[in-house]
Amino acid sequence: MAQDHSKNETNRETEDTLTNRQGHPITNNQNIRTVGNRGPATLENYDFIEKISHFDRERIPERVVHARGAGAHGYFEAYGAVGDEDIAKYTRAKLFQEKGKKTPLFVRFSSVIHGGHSPETLRDPRGFAVKFYTEDGNWDLVGNNLKIFFIRDAMKFPDMIHAFKPDPVTNIQDAERFFDFCASSPESFHMVTFIYSPWGIPANYRMMQGSGVNTYKWVNKEGEAVLIKYHWEPKQGIRNLTQAEAEEIQAKNFNHATQDLYDAIEKGDFPEWELNVQIMSDGDHPELDFDPLDDTKLWPNDQFPWMPVGKMVLNRNPQDYFTEVEQVAFGTGVLVDGLDFSDDKMLQGRTFSYSDTQRHRVGANYLQLPINSPKKRVATNQTGGQMAYRLDRGPFQNPHINYEPSILDGLHEAEQTGKEYTPMIKGNLVRESIDRQNNTKQAGETYRNFEQWEKTELLSNLINDLSKCDQRIQDKMISLAEEADEEYGRLLREGLKNAPKGGSSQHPLGDVDGEKAPQQAVENSHESDPY
């Protein structure tokens, strides 16, 4: 006879019942357990202790750069060609070969300098990182919205970020610190010209370009390589903001770009970008007045035209921001067969730094997280480490064999069918800058290509911030502008000469009268009685 347990039932559970992380149903989520209803509490409050101790650990270390971000899922659809040519001529990477082939991906857009809840209207580059879940494993294309960078050597990167971050004493961003570094690093002047123009404040994430910034290589089946630059072109068009427009938006909503991306996808207005590449033969190219591995330079598109290779569509929002957008981890060293590194010194430095950061920030097993894990089989001899939750083993692997080579049914190497790419490298080991620096020429070309309103905004923003800087910094920046373009230098010199003297440089880049805000808060506030 079946026993009736209903009289012994102490709780009822459904699929929607709240539990703790041990799976125990929670019957009271409003009160901790206390001696009497006024307390004190007891130490054996397991449900509360589990809940509060997890809450204490809800945040992983924030990214040092690119802390503020938004993301989305989507796919990449290949055109099966590069321009009018068969893409196999240049690369054997499988995701590009077949017209119409779709590869799932995840994108994270971000600002760079400020923290995780900083306004999305600040003058700053924007990160543009794409994780392709290819059949050969993950490919991360990690770049920015702008196509160049401030520096060309990774040795200077920590100093650059320190200068752009808030002052270590006041914890306030300081334009004088920014320009002190840039005036002392002439190669940065081209990027300064972009950042202080409207291109330094994109209207949102959907309407900005993306770029790999670094120089990469493609390798074909015969082991032949070419130099490559990647460019994302938004099909929504490109829109940027003036300083005044950005400040007006920031006063209403400092999450506007995240909301714009989320809302567009929710209503089915899926953002699209076309991926274009520029191709250059693998070599030094002494005929150019710049080095093709220099990240502070653009490759002229009249000499090296943009050629489309596919498009990206973002069609699904994350289910949980932390699990996906915050924990997604990118690295410039994450390449698949047919894609390779160039000798770009910034790329070489980033390739160590990015993945090293993720192991520190998320943990040694960050690649086991679903957002980071490739969408294919994984079999390694790597085990252990914090938060490991699966074994990366082959289905027929001898569990006793966690090394290679072995004749006892361990893992074995893949057979390589494509010819190995073996570039010739020759030279002395030195600590030297590249030869063809040409620090200001392209800045002048960029200035002359700006529309008049962009020039006006650039000069207004520069004058506003530089006028509060040390005279020696002003003189150096004027000199760089004069080298770039006569009009650029003359208008900057005249503007600084006529600008009001004094005032503080301690405010976000380009911010107008930000130093007056503390006093305005006192003067415009309303007195209240204590309660």
One Martini backbone bead per residue (centre of mass of N, CA, C, O) as a GRO file, in nm:
protein
  531
    1MET     BB    1   0.095   0.036   0.024
    2ALA     BB    2   0.078   0.361  -0.020
    3GLN     BB    3   0.227   0.635   0.104
    4ASP     BB    4   0.135   0.925   0.289
    5HIS     BB    5   0.327   1.241   0.289
    6SER     BB    6   0.155   1.506   0.327
    7LYS     BB    7   0.172   1.533   0.649
    8ASN     BB    8   0.507   1.582   0.614
    9GLU     BB    9   0.489   1.842   0.471
   10THR     BB   10   0.690   2.163   0.458
   11ASN     BB   11   0.701   2.203   0.140
   12ARG     BB   12   0.658   2.365  -0.182
   13GLU     BB   13   0.768   2.286  -0.519
   14THR     BB   14   0.872   2.453  -0.809
   15GLU     BB   15   1.023   2.581  -1.088
   16ASP     BB   16   0.994   2.885  -0.928
   17THR     BB   17   1.152   2.822  -0.684
   18LEU     BB   18   1.337   2.935  -0.440
   19THR     BB   19   1.691   2.895  -0.392
   20ASN     BB   20   1.975   2.787  -0.311
   21ARG     BB   21   2.296   2.669  -0.414
   22GLN     BB   22   2.205   2.372  -0.299
   23GLY     BB   23   1.871   2.355  -0.358
   24HIS     BB   24   1.721   2.486  -0.133
   25PRO     BB   25   1.436   2.582  -0.027
   26ILE     BB   26   1.287   2.903   0.016
   27THR     BB   27   1.064   3.029   0.280
   28ASN     BB   28   1.252   3.291   0.384
   29ASN     BB   29   1.344   3.618   0.227
   30GLN     BB   30   1.304   3.854   0.473
   31ASN     BB   31   1.448   3.693   0.722
   32ILE     BB   32   1.646   3.654   0.968
   33ARG     BB   33   1.784   3.472   1.226
   34THR     BB   34   1.657   3.523   1.562
   35VAL     BB   35   1.638   3.644   1.886
   36GLY     BB   36   1.385   3.727   1.825
   37ASN     BB   37   1.258   4.004   1.637
   38ARG     BB   38   1.527   4.193   1.738
   39GLY     BB   39   1.740   4.010   1.846
   40PRO     BB   40   1.996   3.853   1.772
   41ALA     BB   41   2.192   3.696   1.560
   42THR     BB   42   2.293   3.400   1.404
   43LEU     BB   43   2.546   3.205   1.261
   44GLU     BB   44   2.335   2.976   1.127
   45ASN     BB   45   2.263   3.161   0.865
   46TYR     BB   46   2.291   3.018   0.579
   47ASP     BB   47   2.122   3.170   0.367
   48PHE     BB   48   2.240   3.448   0.434
   49ILE     BB   49   2.544   3.389   0.408
   50GLU     BB   50   2.534   3.303   0.115
   51LYS     BB   51   2.408   3.563   0.004
   52ILE     BB   52   2.613   3.781   0.119
   53SER     BB   53   2.883   3.650   0.023
   54HIS     BB   54   2.812   3.670  -0.275
   55PHE     BB   55   2.762   3.971  -0.287
   56ASP     BB   56   3.061   4.045  -0.204
   57ARG     BB   57   3.142   3.880  -0.501
   58GLU     BB   58   2.998   4.007  -0.769
   59ARG     BB   59   3.275   4.135  -0.834
   60ILE     BB   60   3.507   4.169  -1.057
   61PRO     BB   61   3.766   4.291  -1.174
   62GLU     BB   62   3.813   4.564  -1.333
   63ARG     BB   63   3.892   4.694  -1.602
   64VAL     BB   64   4.138   4.911  -1.671
   65VAL     BB   65   4.025   4.892  -1.955
   66HIS     BB   66   3.708   4.886  -2.078
   67ALA     BB   67   3.480   4.886  -1.848
   68ARG     BB   68   3.273   5.016  -2.034
   69GLY     BB   69   2.990   4.818  -2.158
   70ALA     BB   70   2.850   4.656  -2.455
   71GLY     BB   71   2.637   4.383  -2.589
   72ALA     BB   72   2.617   4.121  -2.857
   73HIS     BB   73   2.463   3.904  -3.066
   74GLY     BB   74   2.556   3.708  -3.371
   75TYR     BB   75   2.672   3.734  -3.718
   76PHE     BB   76   2.879   3.608  -3.984
   77GLU     BB   77   2.885   3.686  -4.340
   78ALA     BB   78   3.018   3.559  -4.612
   79TYR     BB   79   3.135   3.628  -4.953
   80GLY     BB   80   3.392   3.451  -5.074
   81ALA     BB   81   3.552   3.728  -5.098
   82VAL     BB   82   3.790   3.983  -5.222
   83GLY     BB   83   3.609   4.151  -5.376
   84ASP     BB   84   3.688   3.996  -5.696
   85GLU     BB   85   3.834   3.776  -5.532
   86ASP     BB   86   3.962   3.497  -5.426
   87ILE     BB   87   4.030   3.441  -5.093
   88ALA     BB   88   4.234   3.195  -5.118
   89LYS     BB   89   4.476   3.368  -5.218
   90TYR     BB   90   4.518   3.485  -4.900
   91THR     BB   91   4.325   3.273  -4.732
   92ARG     BB   92   4.239   2.974  -4.520
   93ALA     BB   93   4.016   3.075  -4.365
   94LYS     BB   94   3.706   2.930  -4.327
   95LEU     BB   95   3.496   3.168  -4.274
   96PHE     BB   96   3.557   3.302  -4.583
   97GLN     BB   97   3.513   3.090  -4.830
   98GLU     BB   98   3.191   3.088  -4.814
   99LYS     BB   99   2.913   3.185  -4.945
  100GLY     BB  100   2.696   3.250  -4.664
  101LYS     BB  101   2.859   3.192  -4.430
  102LYS     BB  102   2.793   3.134  -4.080
  103THR     BB  103   2.914   3.304  -3.780
  104PRO     BB  104   2.920   3.318  -3.465
  105LEU     BB  105   2.887   3.603  -3.228
  106PHE     BB  106   3.053   3.855  -3.014
  107VAL     BB  107   3.000   4.190  -2.889
  108ARG     BB  108   3.214   4.460  -2.756
  109PHE     BB  109   3.152   4.769  -2.635
  110SER     BB  110   3.354   5.069  -2.546
  111SER     BB  111   3.522   5.235  -2.326
  112VAL     BB  112   3.840   5.320  -2.170
  113ILE     BB  113   3.920   5.496  -1.904
  114HIS     BB  114   3.673   5.460  -1.743
  115GLY     BB  115   3.441   5.329  -1.559
  116GLY     BB  116   3.158   5.117  -1.543
  117HIS     BB  117   2.967   5.407  -1.476
  118SER     BB  118   3.031   5.588  -1.698
  119PRO     BB  119   2.984   5.802  -1.928
  120GLU     BB  120   2.893   5.781  -2.290
  121THR     BB  121   3.006   6.104  -2.350
  122LEU     BB  122   3.297   6.081  -2.347
  123ARG     BB  123   3.615   6.162  -2.433
  124ASP     BB  124   3.689   5.874  -2.633
  125PRO     BB  125   3.757   5.589  -2.710
  126ARG     BB  126   3.631   5.287  -2.873
  127GLY     BB  127   3.552   4.975  -2.835
  128PHE     BB  128   3.592   4.680  -3.083
  129ALA     BB  129   3.486   4.355  -3.005
  130VAL     BB  130   3.530   4.026  -3.166
  131LYS     BB  131   3.375   3.700  -3.134
  132PHE     BB  132   3.452   3.415  -3.313
  133TYR     BB  133   3.277   3.098  -3.363
  134THR     BB  134   3.454   2.880  -3.508
  135GLU     BB  135   3.538   2.567  -3.643
  136ASP     BB  136   3.852   2.636  -3.532
  137GLY     BB  137   3.762   2.840  -3.333
  138ASN     BB  138   3.860   3.121  -3.194
  139TRP     BB  139   3.817   3.474  -3.293
  140ASP     BB  140   3.983   3.780  -3.210
  141LEU     BB  141   3.874   4.118  -3.281
  142VAL     BB  142   4.070   4.382  -3.145
  143GLY     BB  143   3.945   4.720  -3.113
  144ASN     BB  144   3.843   5.028  -3.257
  145ASN     BB  145   3.692   5.302  -3.397
  146LEU     BB  146   3.963   5.393  -3.451
  147LYS     BB  147   4.249   5.348  -3.684
  148ILE     BB  148   4.429   5.453  -3.457
  149PHE     BB  149   4.702   5.559  -3.237
  150PHE     BB  150   4.912   5.706  -2.999
  151ILE     BB  151   5.106   5.456  -3.035
  152ARG     BB  152   5.388   5.213  -3.140
  153ASP     BB  153   5.474   5.119  -2.840
  154ALA     BB  154   5.421   4.908  -2.566
  155MET     BB  155   5.604   5.048  -2.350
  156LYS     BB  156   5.394   5.312  -2.333
  157PHE     BB  157   5.113   5.221  -2.229
  158PRO     BB  158   5.105   5.261  -1.918
  159ASP     BB  159   5.170   5.567  -1.932
  160MET     BB  160   4.931   5.655  -2.097
  161ILE     BB  161   4.709   5.559  -1.902
  162HIS     BB  162   4.801   5.718  -1.657
  163ALA     BB  163   4.763   6.003  -1.794
  164PHE     BB  164   4.444   5.957  -1.861
  165LYS     BB  165   4.386   5.907  -1.596
  166PRO     BB  166   4.328   5.980  -1.301
  167ASP     BB  167   4.459   6.134  -1.058
  168PRO     BB  168   4.626   5.990  -0.782
  169VAL     BB  169   4.523   6.223  -0.583
  170THR     BB  170   4.228   6.340  -0.691
  171ASN     BB  171   4.062   6.156  -0.901
  172ILE     BB  172   4.104   6.345  -1.165
  173GLN     BB  173   4.085   6.435  -1.462
  174ASP     BB  174   4.371   6.572  -1.663
  175ALA     BB  175   4.462   6.760  -1.930
  176GLU     BB  176   4.762   6.810  -1.860
  177ARG     BB  177   4.845   6.514  -1.851
  178PHE     BB  178   4.764   6.443  -2.135
  179PHE     BB  179   4.946   6.668  -2.281
  180ASP     BB  180   5.215   6.589  -2.163
  181PHE     BB  181   5.233   6.320  -2.308
  182CYS     BB  182   5.172   6.413  -2.605
  183ALA     BB  183   5.399   6.631  -2.628
  184SER     BB  184   5.617   6.388  -2.561
  185SER     BB  185   5.445   6.230  -2.809
  186PRO     BB  186   5.428   6.300  -3.135
  187GLU     BB  187   5.269   6.042  -3.246
  188SER     BB  188   4.983   6.142  -3.110
  189PHE     BB  189   4.863   6.380  -3.291
  190HIS     BB  190   4.662   6.233  -3.470
  191MET     BB  191   4.478   6.132  -3.239
  192VAL     BB  192   4.415   6.407  -3.116
  193THR     BB  193   4.262   6.511  -3.364
  194PHE     BB  194   4.033   6.309  -3.333
  195ILE     BB  195   3.947   6.330  -3.028
  196TYR     BB  196   3.890   6.661  -3.048
  197SER     BB  197   3.686   6.584  -3.225
  198PRO     BB  198   3.382   6.442  -3.298
  199TRP     BB  199   3.523   6.151  -3.307
  200GLY     BB  200   3.543   6.143  -2.976
  201ILE     BB  201   3.200   6.134  -2.999
  202PRO     BB  202   2.996   5.909  -3.040
  203ALA     BB  203   2.659   5.869  -3.057
  204ASN     BB  204   2.709   5.551  -3.076
  205TYR     BB  205   2.755   5.213  -3.150
  206ARG     BB  206   2.599   5.178  -3.429
  207MET     BB  207   2.747   5.471  -3.547
  208MET     BB  208   3.033   5.318  -3.576
  209GLN     BB  209   3.334   5.240  -3.635
  210GLY     BB  210   3.582   4.984  -3.705
  211SER     BB  211   3.906   4.848  -3.584
  212GLY     BB  212   4.208   4.668  -3.556
  213VAL     BB  213   4.465   4.875  -3.602
  214ASN     BB  214   4.637   4.657  -3.644
  215THR     BB  215   4.873   4.453  -3.800
  216TYR     BB  216   4.820   4.183  -4.005
  217LYS     BB  217   4.784   3.842  -4.129
  218TRP     BB  218   4.767   3.647  -4.418
  219VAL     BB  219   4.727   3.288  -4.501
  220ASN     BB  220   4.781   3.048  -4.723
  221LYS     BB  221   4.819   2.722  -4.831
  222GLU     BB  222   5.130   2.801  -4.929
  223GLY     BB  223   5.248   3.012  -4.704
  224GLU     BB  224   5.143   3.291  -4.785
  225ALA     BB  225   5.177   3.648  -4.721
  226VAL     BB  226   4.983   3.927  -4.590
  227LEU     BB  227   4.891   4.238  -4.519
  228ILE     BB  228   4.645   4.360  -4.264
  229LYS     BB  229   4.337   4.552  -4.254
  230TYR     BB  230   4.060   4.629  -4.042
  231HIS     BB  231   3.704   4.719  -4.132
  232TRP     BB  232   3.415   4.870  -3.992
  233GLU     BB  233   3.097   4.937  -4.157
  234PRO     BB  234   2.818   5.111  -4.099
  235LYS     BB  235   2.481   5.084  -4.221
  236GLN     BB  236   2.370   5.335  -4.034
  237GLY     BB  237   2.599   5.509  -4.020
  238ILE     BB  238   2.768   5.816  -3.923
  239ARG     BB  239   2.784   5.954  -3.580
  240ASN     BB  240   2.847   6.264  -3.413
  241LEU     BB  241   2.957   6.481  -3.139
  242THR     BB  242   2.946   6.746  -2.965
  243GLN     BB  243   3.011   6.873  -2.666
  244ALA     BB  244   2.730   7.002  -2.615
  245GLU     BB  245   2.560   6.756  -2.695
  246ALA     BB  246   2.680   6.559  -2.487
  247GLU     BB  247   2.606   6.719  -2.228
  248GLU     BB  248   2.301   6.707  -2.274
  249ILE     BB  249   2.275   6.399  -2.267
  250GLN     BB  250   2.412   6.346  -1.990
  251ALA     BB  251   2.187   6.497  -1.822
  252LYS     BB  252   1.974   6.256  -1.898
  253ASN     BB  253   2.184   6.004  -2.010
  254PHE     BB  254   2.467   5.790  -1.932
  255ASN     BB  255   2.331   5.521  -2.109
  256HIS     BB  256   2.258   5.568  -2.415
  257ALA     BB  257   2.420   5.350  -2.581
  258THR     BB  258   2.314   5.098  -2.446
  259GLN     BB  259   2.014   5.156  -2.500
  260ASP     BB  260   2.025   5.176  -2.807
  261LEU     BB  261   2.118   4.887  -2.862
  262TYR     BB  262   1.898   4.732  -2.711
  263ASP     BB  263   1.643   4.856  -2.847
  264ALA     BB  264   1.703   4.784  -3.140
  265ILE     BB  265   1.702   4.473  -3.102
  266GLU     BB  266   1.421   4.439  -2.966
  267LYS     BB  267   1.273   4.573  -3.239
  268GLY     BB  268   1.451   4.455  -3.501
  269ASP     BB  269   1.699   4.669  -3.543
  270PHE     BB  270   1.959   4.538  -3.684
  271PRO     BB  271   2.280   4.570  -3.675
  272GLU     BB  272   2.530   4.665  -3.930
  273TRP     BB  273   2.841   4.538  -4.075
  274GLU     BB  274   3.115   4.584  -4.283
  275LEU     BB  275   3.390   4.393  -4.385
  276ASN     BB  276   3.711   4.531  -4.436
  277VAL     BB  277   4.011   4.527  -4.640
  278GLN     BB  278   4.361   4.570  -4.638
  279ILE     BB  279   4.626   4.513  -4.879
  280MET     BB  280   4.974   4.405  -4.833
  281SER     BB  281   5.266   4.334  -4.889
  282ASP     BB  282   5.521   4.156  -4.746
  283GLY     BB  283   5.694   4.434  -4.602
  284ASP     BB  284   5.856   4.751  -4.575
  285HIS     BB  285   5.803   4.976  -4.781
  286PRO     BB  286   6.011   5.226  -4.879
  287GLU     BB  287   5.806   5.405  -5.060
  288LEU     BB  288   5.701   5.491  -4.799
  289ASP     BB  289   5.644   5.749  -4.534
  290PHE     BB  290   5.574   5.480  -4.380
  291ASP     BB  291   5.505   5.229  -4.157
  292PRO     BB  292   5.282   4.958  -4.173
  293LEU     BB  293   5.333   4.903  -3.842
  294ASP     BB  294   5.209   5.184  -3.772
  295ASP     BB  295   4.946   5.282  -3.555
  296THR     BB  296   4.955   5.608  -3.637
  297LYS     BB  297   4.860   5.499  -3.925
  298LEU     BB  298   4.734   5.527  -4.240
  299TRP     BB  299   4.609   5.362  -4.514
  300PRO     BB  300   4.577   5.456  -4.817
  301ASN     BB  301   4.289   5.400  -5.020
  302ASP     BB  302   4.420   5.464  -5.305
  303GLN     BB  303   4.643   5.226  -5.262
  304PHE     BB  304   4.452   5.064  -5.032
  305PRO     BB  305   4.174   4.927  -5.075
  306TRP     BB  306   3.867   4.860  -4.985
  307MET     BB  307   3.752   4.516  -4.909
  308PRO     BB  308   3.498   4.307  -4.908
  309VAL     BB  309   3.409   3.996  -4.689
  310GLY     BB  310   3.157   4.092  -4.503
  311LYS     BB  311   2.900   4.054  -4.245
  312MET     BB  312   2.738   4.202  -3.957
  313VAL     BB  313   2.490   4.076  -3.718
  314LEU     BB  314   2.277   4.204  -3.459
  315ASN     BB  315   2.010   3.984  -3.285
  316ARG     BB  316   2.105   3.958  -2.963
  317ASN     BB  317   2.061   3.983  -2.640
  318PRO     BB  318   2.151   3.953  -2.341
  319GLN     BB  319   2.049   3.782  -2.049
  320ASP     BB  320   2.329   3.866  -1.894
  321TYR     BB  321   2.555   4.094  -1.829
  322PHE     BB  322   2.773   3.959  -1.655
  323THR     BB  323   2.803   3.677  -1.796
  324GLU     BB  324   2.876   3.825  -2.073
  325VAL     BB  325   2.992   4.123  -2.086
  326GLU     BB  326   3.188   4.103  -1.834
  327GLN     BB  327   3.319   3.799  -1.898
  328VAL     BB  328   3.421   3.865  -2.150
  329ALA     BB  329   3.721   3.749  -2.338
  330PHE     BB  330   3.997   3.901  -2.492
  331GLY     BB  331   4.248   3.840  -2.767
  332THR     BB  332   4.504   3.904  -3.001
  333GLY     BB  333   4.606   3.585  -2.999
  334VAL     BB  334   4.321   3.493  -3.127
  335LEU     BB  335   4.382   3.265  -3.380
  336VAL     BB  336   4.338   3.123  -3.688
  337ASP     BB  337   4.380   2.953  -3.950
  338GLY     BB  338   4.510   3.212  -4.177
  339LEU     BB  339   4.600   3.375  -3.930
  340ASP     BB  340   4.830   3.647  -3.833
  341PHE     BB  341   5.115   3.796  -3.736
  342SER     BB  342   5.284   4.074  -3.695
  343ASP     BB  343   5.551   4.308  -3.599
  344ASP     BB  344   5.378   4.476  -3.441
  345LYS     BB  345   5.448   4.617  -3.136
  346MET     BB  346   5.163   4.640  -3.019
  347LEU     BB  347   5.066   4.353  -3.079
  348GLN     BB  348   5.281   4.203  -2.919
  349GLY     BB  349   5.199   4.328  -2.641
  350ARG     BB  350   4.891   4.258  -2.640
  351THR     BB  351   4.913   3.945  -2.658
  352PHE     BB  352   4.991   3.924  -2.362
  353SER     BB  353   4.803   4.119  -2.196
  354TYR     BB  354   4.511   4.026  -2.246
  355SER     BB  355   4.519   3.727  -2.142
  356ASP     BB  356   4.646   3.793  -1.870
  357THR     BB  357   4.411   3.961  -1.765
  358GLN     BB  358   4.193   3.731  -1.766
  359ARG     BB  359   4.335   3.546  -1.560
  360HIS     BB  360   4.316   3.759  -1.334
  361ARG     BB  361   4.010   3.850  -1.348
  362VAL     BB  362   3.853   3.561  -1.402
  363GLY     BB  363   4.063   3.322  -1.461
  364ALA     BB  364   4.217   3.032  -1.559
  365ASN     BB  365   3.901   2.930  -1.661
  366TYR     BB  366   3.764   3.138  -1.868
  367LEU     BB  367   3.723   2.929  -2.121
  368GLN     BB  368   3.468   2.775  -1.972
  369LEU     BB  369   3.292   2.988  -2.032
  370PRO     BB  370   3.037   3.022  -2.248
  371ILE     BB  371   3.126   3.305  -2.377
  372ASN     BB  372   3.437   3.180  -2.432
  373SER     BB  373   3.366   2.923  -2.552
  374PRO     BB  374   3.392   2.718  -2.789
  375LYS     BB  375   3.186   2.568  -3.064
  376LYS     BB  376   3.370   2.313  -2.979
  377ARG     BB  377   3.589   2.097  -2.932
  378VAL     BB  378   3.787   2.021  -2.628
  379ALA     BB  379   4.144   1.922  -2.596
  380THR     BB  380   4.344   1.890  -2.309
  381ASN     BB  381   4.618   1.897  -2.048
  382GLN     BB  382   4.451   2.097  -1.878
  383THR     BB  383   4.440   2.149  -1.522
  384GLY     BB  384   4.286   2.311  -1.292
  385GLY     BB  385   4.224   2.561  -1.100
  386GLN     BB  386   4.015   2.799  -1.062
  387MET     BB  387   3.694   2.697  -1.139
  388ALA     BB  388   3.689   2.415  -1.234
  389TYR     BB  389   3.418   2.219  -1.434
  390ARG     BB  390   3.601   2.067  -1.649
  391LEU     BB  391   3.715   1.830  -1.886
  392ASP     BB  392   3.954   1.851  -2.153
  393ARG     BB  393   3.853   1.576  -2.322
  394GLY     BB  394   3.869   1.311  -2.501
  395PRO     BB  395   3.665   1.038  -2.575
  396PHE     BB  396   3.951   0.837  -2.596
  397GLN     BB  397   4.099   0.923  -2.354
  398ASN     BB  398   4.330   0.854  -2.129
  399PRO     BB  399   4.295   0.954  -1.796
  400HIS     BB  400   4.612   0.897  -1.723
  401ILE     BB  401   4.679   1.094  -1.977
  402ASN     BB  402   4.838   1.435  -1.932
  403TYR     BB  403   5.022   1.397  -2.198
  404GLU     BB  404   5.276   1.494  -2.455
  405PRO     BB  405   5.373   1.225  -2.568
  406SER     BB  406   5.192   0.906  -2.652
  407ILE     BB  407   5.103   0.536  -2.657
  408LEU     BB  408   4.840   0.558  -2.430
  409ASP     BB  409   4.590   0.726  -2.542
  410GLY     BB  410   4.646   1.007  -2.605
  411LEU     BB  411   4.693   1.292  -2.722
  412HIS     BB  412   4.720   1.444  -3.052
  413GLU     BB  413   4.824   1.578  -3.325
  414ALA     BB  414   4.759   1.755  -3.588
  415GLU     BB  415   4.724   1.763  -3.922
  416GLN     BB  416   4.907   1.934  -4.164
  417THR     BB  417   4.818   2.077  -4.487
  418GLY     BB  418   4.924   2.344  -4.466
  419LYS     BB  419   5.163   2.557  -4.520
  420GLU     BB  420   5.406   2.688  -4.353
  421TYR     BB  421   5.476   2.990  -4.209
  422THR     BB  422   5.818   3.137  -4.293
  423PRO     BB  423   5.958   3.396  -4.194
  424MET     BB  424   6.210   3.624  -4.239
  425ILE     BB  425   6.455   3.693  -3.977
  426LYS     BB  426   6.664   3.993  -3.950
  427GLY     BB  427   6.877   4.106  -3.684
  428ASN     BB  428   6.928   4.310  -3.433
  429LEU     BB  429   6.903   4.352  -3.101
  430VAL     BB  430   6.689   4.627  -3.011
  431ARG     BB  431   6.625   4.976  -2.880
  432GLU     BB  432   6.412   5.111  -3.122
  433SER     BB  433   6.289   5.312  -3.343
  434ILE     BB  434   6.145   5.372  -3.609
  435ASP     BB  435   6.224   5.548  -3.895
  436ARG     BB  436   5.928   5.629  -4.020
  437GLN     BB  437   5.753   5.866  -3.854
  438ASN     BB  438   5.590   6.107  -3.946
  439ASN     BB  439   5.395   6.254  -3.712
  440THR     BB  440   5.211   6.500  -3.888
  441LYS     BB  441   5.104   6.458  -4.177
  442GLN     BB  442   4.828   6.304  -4.128
  443ALA     BB  443   4.706   6.521  -3.948
  444GLY     BB  444   4.682   6.727  -4.177
  445GLU     BB  445   4.502   6.559  -4.362
  446THR     BB  446   4.272   6.528  -4.162
  447TYR     BB  447   4.211   6.825  -4.124
  448ARG     BB  448   4.148   6.885  -4.433
  449ASN     BB  449   3.904   6.664  -4.434
  450PHE     BB  450   3.746   6.828  -4.268
  451GLU     BB  451   3.493   6.987  -4.183
  452GLN     BB  452   3.430   7.292  -4.063
  453TRP     BB  453   3.283   7.201  -3.799
  454GLU     BB  454   3.516   7.011  -3.712
  455LYS     BB  455   3.737   7.221  -3.689
  456THR     BB  456   3.597   7.406  -3.487
  457GLU     BB  457   3.568   7.191  -3.264
  458LEU     BB  458   3.861   7.113  -3.232
  459LEU     BB  459   3.970   7.396  -3.150
  460SER     BB  460   3.785   7.449  -2.912
  461ASN     BB  461   3.873   7.203  -2.742
  462LEU     BB  462   4.176   7.258  -2.733
  463ILE     BB  463   4.170   7.545  -2.614
  464ASN     BB  464   4.018   7.485  -2.355
  465ASP     BB  465   4.245   7.288  -2.240
  466LEU     BB  466   4.527   7.425  -2.308
  467SER     BB  467   4.479   7.702  -2.152
  468LYS     BB  468   4.534   7.524  -1.866
  469CYS     BB  469   4.827   7.486  -1.944
  470ASP     BB  470   5.135   7.474  -1.973
  471GLN     BB  471   5.329   7.658  -2.181
  472ARG     BB  472   5.510   7.424  -2.284
  473ILE     BB  473   5.276   7.257  -2.390
  474GLN     BB  474   5.156   7.458  -2.583
  475ASP     BB  475   5.407   7.496  -2.765
  476LYS     BB  476   5.425   7.201  -2.861
  477MET     BB  477   5.139   7.179  -2.987
  478ILE     BB  478   5.173   7.407  -3.188
  479SER     BB  479   5.413   7.285  -3.339
  480LEU     BB  480   5.262   7.033  -3.439
  481ALA     BB  481   5.037   7.185  -3.593
  482GLU     BB  482   5.230   7.337  -3.787
  483GLU     BB  483   5.344   7.084  -3.919
  484ALA     BB  484   5.069   6.977  -4.027
  485ASP     BB  485   4.928   7.283  -4.047
  486GLU     BB  486   4.908   7.611  -4.090
  487GLU     BB  487   4.616   7.667  -3.996
  488TYR     BB  488   4.611   7.497  -3.746
  489GLY     BB  489   4.843   7.645  -3.597
  490ARG     BB  490   4.737   7.937  -3.613
  491LEU     BB  491   4.459   7.895  -3.469
  492LEU     BB  492   4.577   7.783  -3.208
  493ARG     BB  493   4.753   8.024  -3.132
  494GLU     BB  494   4.529   8.241  -3.133
  495GLY     BB  495   4.337   8.103  -2.932
  496LEU     BB  496   4.538   8.096  -2.690
  497LYS     BB  497   4.595   8.401  -2.677
  498ASN     BB  498   4.264   8.469  -2.631
  499ALA     BB  499   4.234   8.309  -2.394
  500PRO     BB  500   4.149   8.255  -2.095
  501LYS     BB  501   4.290   8.272  -1.794
  502GLY     BB  502   4.306   8.009  -1.618
  503GLY     BB  503   4.206   7.755  -1.447
  504SER     BB  504   4.118   7.420  -1.459
  505SER     BB  505   4.226   7.084  -1.574
  506GLN     BB  506   4.014   6.934  -1.379
  507HIS     BB  507   3.867   6.740  -1.624
  508PRO     BB  508   3.717   6.628  -1.866
  509LEU     BB  509   3.767   6.602  -2.180
  510GLY     BB  510   3.639   6.911  -2.310
  511ASP     BB  511   3.526   7.037  -2.075
  512VAL     BB  512   3.306   7.303  -1.983
  513ASP     BB  513   3.349   7.447  -1.681
  514GLY     BB  514   3.394   7.209  -1.467
  515GLU     BB  515   3.540   7.370  -1.228
  516LYS     BB  516   3.254   7.517  -1.142
  517ALA     BB  517   3.063   7.298  -1.018
  518PRO     BB  518   3.108   7.301  -0.709
  519GLN     BB  519   3.003   7.596  -0.670
  520GLN     BB  520   2.729   7.561  -0.810
  521ALA     BB  521   2.616   7.355  -0.607
  522VAL     BB  522   2.602   7.561  -0.378
  523GLU     BB  523   2.446   7.803  -0.514
  524ASN     BB  524   2.195   7.609  -0.638
  525SER     BB  525   2.110   7.516  -0.381
  526HIS     BB  526   1.906   7.389  -0.103
  527GLU     BB  527   1.805   7.452   0.197
  528SER     BB  528   1.793   7.239   0.496
  529ASP     BB  529   1.651   7.084   0.749
  530PRO     BB  530   1.673   6.888   0.994
  531TYR     BB  531   1.550   6.536   1.104
   0.00000   0.00000   0.00000
